[in-house]
Structures are given as C-alpha cells and as structure tokens.
Amino acid sequence: MLDVDQYTIGQLAKAAGVGVETIRYYQRRNLLPVPEVASGFRTYPASLAERIRFIKRAQELGFSLDEIANLLMLEDGNDRQAIRDVAHERLLQVQAKLADLHRMEEMLTQLIQQCASSTQQAQCPIIQALASDAPKSVKNCHN
C-alpha cells in the first residue's frame, strides 16, 4: 500500500488533471523529477500535482516550457527578482500582442464600415485591402 503522500504515476496524473504521457513528457523536459523505483514501481510525492498544475497554468498564460523551466529553477533557488524579471518580460510580450490585436481591430472595424457604405458596383474595401499588400491596406485604412 502506498503512503498517503505518495502516488503512482496514474494517481498523480489524475490528481493533477493531466494524462500520464504529459507527466512523462514533463520529465523528459526536466520539469519534473524521475523518482527512483521503490517496491517495484515508481512513486511520486503528492506535492508534484501542484507543480504540474502550475506548469499547465503557466502554459495557459503563454509561457513556453523553457520559460517555465526557468521559473521553476528560479523558484527552487528562491530568486524572486529573477522570477519577477521573467514575468515582466512575458508581460511586455503580452502587451505587444494586445497592441497588435488592437490595431487589427481598428483596421477591421474601418474596413467593415467602408464596405457597408460602398455601392454594390464598387469592389468591397475588405476584399481590396486583403488582396493588396499589408502596408498599403493599413496605410489606406488610416487615411
């Protein structure tokens, strides 16, 4: 019988809400330790479920597995400033993506409005903008 604080890989996967192959993949990526075999099979500390949930949540927030590995390494060493630096860099990336999405939203809004106000005989501005090269269509859209 397993210690209450120890899981088989299947139990760990269930506790963390992932598949067994995800755990094995994280082990190959050195995000999770590979435990020694005890009593004929590997056992995992229950605390790894929280680590796996952290990895999944960080991925949902857009962190790459390499960035997550860096965060985990920094956390293991308690380097809060370095952790903040990594998170700040990710924040800058998110802000840049948001700015790009905002520009796309503005352009599409203007194109939809132009298309709605154009005559049936004229080519739809949306088609014109998408058929031409991007810099001109963006330039024309803001004029």
C-alpha positions in Angstrom: 0.0 0.0 0.0 1.3 3.5 -0.9 1.9 6.2 1.7 -0.8 8.8 1.6 1.7 11.4 0.4 2.9 9.1 -2.4 1.2 8.5 -5.8 1.7 6.1 -8.7 2.0 7.9 -12.0 -1.6 7.3 -12.7 -2.7 8.7 -9.4 -0.5 11.7 -9.9 -1.9 12.3 -13.4 -5.5 12.1 -12.0 -4.7 14.4 -9.1 -3.1 17.0 -11.4 -5.8 16.7 -14.1 -3.4 15.6 -16.9 -2.6 12.4 -18.7 0.3 10.0 -17.8 2.0 10.9 -21.1 2.0 14.6 -20.0 3.9 13.6 -16.8 6.4 11.6 -18.8 6.9 14.5 -21.3 7.5 16.9 -18.4 10.0 14.5 -17.0 11.8 14.3 -20.4 11.8 18.2 -20.4 13.3 18.2 -16.9 10.3 20.0 -15.5 9.5 17.1 -13.1 11.9 14.7 -11.4 12.0 11.0 -12.3 11.7 9.1 -9.0 13.6 6.0 -8.1 11.9 2.7 -8.2 10.7 1.6 -4.8 8.9 -1.7 -4.1 8.9 -2.5 -7.8 7.4 0.8 -9.1 8.0 4.5 -9.1 6.2 6.6 -6.5 5.7 10.4 -6.8 5.3 12.9 -3.9 1.8 14.3 -3.8 3.3 17.8 -4.0 4.1 17.2 -7.7 0.4 17.6 -8.5 0.7 21.3 -7.6 3.8 21.7 -9.7 2.1 20.1 -12.7 -0.9 22.4 -12.2 1.5 25.4 -12.1 3.1 24.2 -15.4 -0.3 23.9 -17.1 -1.5 27.3 -15.8 1.8 29.0 -16.9 1.3 27.4 -20.4 -2.2 28.8 -20.5 -0.8 32.3 -19.7 1.6 31.9 -22.7 4.8 30.9 -21.0 6.9 28.5 -23.1 8.1 25.3 -21.4 11.6 26.7 -21.5 10.4 29.8 -19.6 8.5 27.6 -17.2 11.7 25.5 -16.6 13.5 28.8 -15.8 10.8 29.9 -13.4 10.8 26.6 -11.6 14.6 26.7 -11.4 14.4 30.2 -10.0 11.7 29.3 -7.5 13.7 26.3 -6.3 16.5 28.8 -5.6 14.1 31.5 -4.2 15.4 34.2 -6.6 12.3 36.4 -6.5 13.9 39.3 -8.5 14.7 36.9 -11.4 11.2 35.5 -11.3 9.8 39.0 -11.5 12.1 39.7 -14.4 10.9 36.7 -16.3 7.2 37.6 -15.6 7.8 41.2 -16.6 9.3 40.1 -19.9 6.2 37.9 -20.5 4.0 40.9 -19.6 5.8 43.0 -22.2 5.2 40.3 -24.8 1.5 40.2 -23.9 1.2 44.0 -24.1 2.8 43.9 -27.6 0.3 41.3 -28.7 -2.5 43.3 -27.3 -1.4 46.4 -29.2 -1.2 44.3 -32.4 -4.7 43.0 -31.8 -6.0 46.5 -31.1 -4.5 47.7 -34.4 -6.2 44.7 -36.2 -9.5 45.5 -34.5 -9.4 49.1 -35.7 -8.5 48.2 -39.2 -11.2 45.6 -39.5 -13.8 47.9 -38.0 -12.9 50.6 -40.5 -13.0 48.1 -43.4 -16.4 46.8 -42.3 -17.7 50.3 -42.1 -16.3 51.2 -45.6 -17.8 48.0 -47.1 -21.2 48.8 -45.6 -21.1 52.4 -47.1 -19.8 51.4 -50.5 -22.1 50.9 -53.5 -22.8 47.5 -54.9 -20.9 48.3 -58.1 -17.7 49.2 -56.2 -15.3 46.4 -55.1 -15.8 45.8 -51.3 -12.9 47.6 -49.4 -12.4 44.4 -47.4 -11.5 42.4 -50.5 -9.4 45.3 -51.8 -7.5 45.6 -48.6 -6.8 41.8 -48.3 -5.9 41.5 -51.9 -3.3 44.3 -51.7 -0.1 44.2 -49.7 -0.5 44.8 -46.0 1.4 48.1 -45.6 -0.8 49.8 -48.2 -4.0 48.5 -46.8 -3.1 49.6 -43.3 -2.0 53.0 -44.7 -5.2 53.4 -46.7 -7.3 52.3 -43.7 -6.0 55.1 -41.5 -6.4 57.9 -44.1 
